[in-house]
Amino acid sequence: MQDYFEIQRENILCAERILLHALEFDFNVEHSYKYLLAIVKKMSKLGLVKEGNTRELAQVAWNFANDSLRTTLCLQFGAEEIAAAVLYLGMEFSTF
C-alpha cells in the first residue's frame, strides 16, 4: 500500500513539473478590465453606444470578464482579446 502512494505522489510531482514548464513558470495574468473600459469609453465617444446604455453594457461585459477568470481563457488568450470577446457578449446579452 505504501508503494502505491509513493508511485502516485511521484506521478503527481512529475505532472506538476510538466505543467510548470508548459506555462513557462509565468503566473502573471493580465486582466482585461482596463481594455474593456477603454473600448466602451471609446465606443461611447464615437456614438456607437447611447449614453444611457454605456453603464449597462460595461456592467454586463464586466460580469463576463469576471466569469472568464474561472476558465482557462486567461492562459489561452491575451487580455485585449478577452476584452473584445466579453464586450461582444455584453452587446449580445444586454437589453439596449
N, C-alpha and C positions, 0 to 999 in steps of 0.2 A: 504494500500500500504506500509506503514511504517513497519507493522508487517512482511510482505513478505520479505523485505530487511533484517530485523533483523534475521529472520529464515535462510535466505541464508548465511548471514555473519557468524552465529554460525555454520552452516554446513561446511563452508569453513575452519574455525578455527579448528573444530574437525578433519577434514580430514588432515589438516596440522600437527596436533599433532600426528595423527596415522602414517603419513609418516615419521616424525622425529623419532618416536620410532622404526619404522621398519628399518630405516637407522642407528639406534643407535647413532644419532647425529654426525656421522662421515662423514665429508665432505672433508677429505684429500684424494685426488685421486692421486695415484702414476702413473706417466706417463710411457709409455712403451718405450720411446725413447732410454734410456741408454741400456736396454736389447736388443733392436733391433740392435743398432750399435755394441754391443758386439758380437752378434751372427753373423752378417755379417762379422765382422773383423775375427772371428774365422773360418768361412767358407772360407774366402779368404786365410787365412794362411794354411788351410788344402788342398787348391787347388780345392775346390768344386765350386768355382766361379772364372772365369777368371779375371785376374787383371783389364782389361779394363772395365769389366761389373759390378764390385763391386759398383761403384758410382751410376750407373743406377738402380741397384737392390735396393740399400739403399734409393734412392730418391723415387722410386715407393712405396716401403714399408712404407716410412715416410709419404707419402701422404695418404695412407690407415690409418695409425696411427692417423693422423690429423682428418680424416673423422670419425674415430671411437669415437672421443671425442664428437661428436654431437649426439651420441646414448646413450643407457643405458649400453653399454658393460662394461664401467669402473666401474659400480656398480655390474655387474654380474660376472665378471672375474677378475683375477689378472693381473698385468702389464706384467708378464712374459708370461702368456697365450696369451694375446693380441699381444705381440711382435711376438710370434711364428706364430700366425694366419695371421698377416699382412705381415710377411715375406713370408709365403706360398702364399698369394695372390699376393705379389710382384713378386714372381717367376713365377706364372701362367700368369701374365699380362705383364711382361717385355719382351723385344724382344731379349734376348740373347740366 
